């Protein structure tokens, strides 16, 4: 995404604060030096977004070509 660590950290904290359950978890140190990973809650949200997006795209296509 081409952003500084401070910006990425602020984005993670902002998104987690808005969600009912954390969407992104930080892992300090570790095998690869640490990083972040998506929680099960965020994976569910992504799948929901994909379903809604695909429904809207199909509906839009039907509208255009009807």
Secondary structure, DSSP 8 states (H G I E B T S, - for coil): ----HHHHHHHHHHHHHHSSS-SEEEEESSTTSEEEEE-HHHHHHHHHHHHHHHHHHHHHHHHHH-
